[in-house]
């Protein structure tokens, strides 16, 4: 069973990467948020992986930290969520935000993620609520706990934007910003990010 790969980033693809380990190229499927942290092509890269083996398939799913991989492995314990389904879920938001939504019982956020209906969201909360708290706390308080972030989130939600899109936009804005932004500036930038401003 492969648990990590340590080599060089050979190629970045739409659904993952190819990593060169000792002259052998491994295709590793990755979620979008994790791929944002990849180094430039040709640079050293360590990826933590989940090795999925079936009779007709052997696939690698990669994460830049053990927390992401372990959260992924927790997700696939839920009936009806396989490795590709779990990766699709993690492709839409940072895994800490998904974990926090499960821990907080946030049905609105979870149901807004593609691939999760209301019943699946309820099952995630019932089965994983206690198990995912450590991942939700991995990076401290969620951004929405900041007053300006909370106000911006609520205002954009009232404009009928999907919660997952709002969280993704606000997270991206915070990552790219060096100064603390006001509620109005957050809303303005989020609207621009989502193509409406």
C-alpha angles and dihedrals in degrees: 000000000000114000102172142002123215115191141087132311103252100174139355114218135183094260101030145314143287112230122197111221112179093331095313119111116220121194109220123186114221139180120245098247090054093047090059088070096055120122122238118286112283094025124121114273134187115194126185108218143196109214109213113198127184132156092267101027144047113184136169122216114194138207134178093227138029092244092063092048093047092048089051090052089050091051094054092056087074114095112254096022114102128179095274092046091050091050090050089054092049090047090070103054142003109284090236089060092048090048091048091050090052092046091049094044092240100173093171094058095042094047090051091063114097110250095029120095124186094269093051090046090053091048091051091053095046096045102035108027095106096033097058101047092097091057093047089055095043094101101030125252118359116256091246089068089070108093097232091046092049092049093047091048092051093046093050091045088055087056087061098249114152109262092230090056092048093050092047092050094047093046090052092048092050091049092051097043124088096188132058108261129216122237091255093051091048091052092046093050093043091052089050090047091052091047099251102102 
